[in-house]
């Protein structure tokens, strides 16, 4: 049986540049089960961070990764079903 990719979309405030996106990507990539991270940067608003994993990701682990990345705020977590 093949692994099923799961998509989690994080809404994050506080990112203003490519370096911010790189820090967030680096921290989220380190979370167990994460296969890919894509950031759509919205300066001055809520950026959209799509995380592809092969497991259901723990909310606390995601929030901790965002906190570790810098002075950013995780506003919402949306999951596919």
Helices and strands as residue ranges (DSSP letters): E 6-13, H 18-29, E 34-40, E 46-53, H 59-69, E 73-79
